[in-house]
Amino acid sequence: MALTIKTLMEKMPGAFLPEKAPGLDAVIQFHFTGEEASDWYAEIKDDKVATVEGVHDDPKMTMTADSADYVGIFTGEVDGMAAFMQGKLKLAGDLNLAMKLTQMFKIR
């Protein structure tokens, strides 16, 4: 079964590595386009992550990507930095947070 955006976002809290983000209090907005167009946000606070479908009022960072590209980045089939350089992954807000994102989650 193919991995979906909904499945990825629902698994995100369980993949969080709190020791890689001590004291972090941030909201990351995800805007997906393409086949699985949707909006989600991840709220990182008190060493936990909660994901919610929808748009947050005040995210610290926003990531925009085609849903298929994001699934590829998450599974390691697509290089995130290459996707960013090619304009397939757009970031706004705290770019330092974006750099830490891949370290904060255990990608299987």
C-alpha positions as MATLAB code, in Angstrom:
seq = 'MALTIKTLMEKMPGAFLPEKAPGLDAVIQFHFTGEEASDWYAEIKDDKVATVEGVHDDPKMTMTADSADYVGIFTGEVDGMAAFMQGKLKLAGDLNLAMKLTQMFKIR';
ca = [
       0.000    0.000    0.000;
       1.330    3.401   -0.979;
       2.177    5.847    1.781;
      -0.257    8.767    1.942;
       0.089   12.264    3.379;
      -2.617   11.469    5.941;
      -0.726    8.352    7.107;
       2.571   10.247    7.246;
       1.095   13.069    9.303;
      -0.643   10.641   11.669;
       2.661    8.775   12.225;
       4.657   11.943   12.835;
       4.086   12.131   16.634;
       5.376    8.568   17.067;
       8.485    9.289   15.002;
       9.468   12.376   17.004;
      12.812   12.261   18.822;
      12.426   14.774   21.699;
      16.115   14.531   22.626;
      16.908   16.127   19.238;
      14.692   19.140   19.974;
      15.062   20.008   23.669;
      12.773   22.832   24.764;
      11.448   23.439   21.250;
       8.098   25.222   21.101;
       7.098   25.681   17.471;
       4.347   25.161   14.923;
       5.225   23.947   11.447;
       2.638   24.424    8.714;
       2.600   21.952    5.821;
       0.870   22.959    2.597;
       0.608   20.042    0.180;
      -0.309   20.441   -3.465;
      -0.917   17.866   -6.181;
      -2.772   14.580   -5.857;
      -3.172   14.768   -2.069;
      -3.620   18.533   -1.741;
      -4.224   19.404    1.907;
      -3.026   21.535    4.803;
      -1.642   20.159    8.061;
       0.358   21.539   10.931;
       2.592   19.994   13.550;
       2.712   21.574   16.980;
       5.910   20.758   18.845;
       5.728   21.556   22.559;
       6.718   19.912   25.861;
       8.732   17.197   24.063;
       5.666   16.035   22.098;
       4.229   16.545   18.627;
       0.563   16.847   17.727;
      -0.517   16.933   14.089;
      -3.753   18.551   12.987;
      -5.351   18.807    9.566;
      -5.924   22.481    8.842;
      -4.213   25.862    8.869;
      -2.574   27.384   11.954;
      -2.845   31.139   12.653;
       0.822   31.713   13.448;
       3.276   29.007   12.323;
       6.987   29.462   12.955;
       7.743   27.876    9.577;
       5.742   26.912    6.498;
       6.701   24.146    4.108;
       5.021   23.845    0.703;
       5.522   20.805   -1.526;
       3.756   18.518   -3.944;
       2.372   15.643   -1.899;
       4.244   13.015   -3.960;
       7.541   14.895   -3.546;
       7.036   15.148    0.227;
       6.329   11.432    0.555;
       9.527   10.836   -1.460;
      11.520   13.151    0.820;
      10.138   11.492    3.938;
      10.926    7.970    2.692;
      14.392    8.962    1.501;
      13.649    8.402   -2.196;
      13.978   12.131   -2.887;
      16.803   14.269   -1.506;
      15.232   17.115    0.469;
      18.040   19.576   -0.262;
      17.873   18.805   -3.981;
      14.086   19.258   -3.922;
      14.569   22.632   -2.211;
      17.226   23.732   -4.723;
      14.957   22.692   -7.623;
      12.047   24.694   -6.189;
       9.979   21.574   -5.455;
      10.119   22.296   -1.723;
       9.437   25.846   -0.578;
      10.146   27.104    2.924;
       9.079   30.294    4.662;
       9.811   31.491    8.175;
      12.461   29.963   10.444;
      14.838   28.200    8.047;
      17.005   26.956   10.938;
      13.997   24.957   12.073;
      13.737   23.439    8.603;
      17.344   22.280    8.781;
      16.694   20.550   12.126;
      13.471   18.923   10.979;
      15.078   15.845    9.447;
      17.039   15.167   12.647;
      13.993   15.491   14.907;
      12.120   12.583   13.350;
      13.025    8.933   12.993;
      12.441    8.161    9.331;
      11.827    4.487    8.622;
];
